[in-house]
Amino acid sequence: MLPDDELESLKRNLAETFGLKIHDKKIRALKVNSSYHWQPPMLIEVGKRCAHLSEEGPSEDVVAIFESTAFLVCTPEHGLGGSLPYFFSRPDVRRVFEAD
């Protein structure tokens, strides 16, 4: 999990890079039932490792989840340092768990 200042910096960077308005909501987890047939139903949680984010990639640590026109899932390998985050469409996200 990222400290609040790093989280805000990442949020601003993603908003500028992709021209998105990112909501201020702090998301702790997403329950996803992806439309990709290779991707099983998943619970993606900030601060935990998650498998199946990419078709043949390894498990990755989730460091942040943001909500915009889609949900953006950031890991050290995807979303940080200018690389693309994982995008999940609204219809694929079955439940959003907000942080306390």
Summary of the structure (lengths in Angstrom):
residues: 100
radius of gyration: 12.5
end to end distance: 13.9
largest distance: 36.9
contacts: 269
relative contact order: 0.24
helix: 18%
strand: 33%
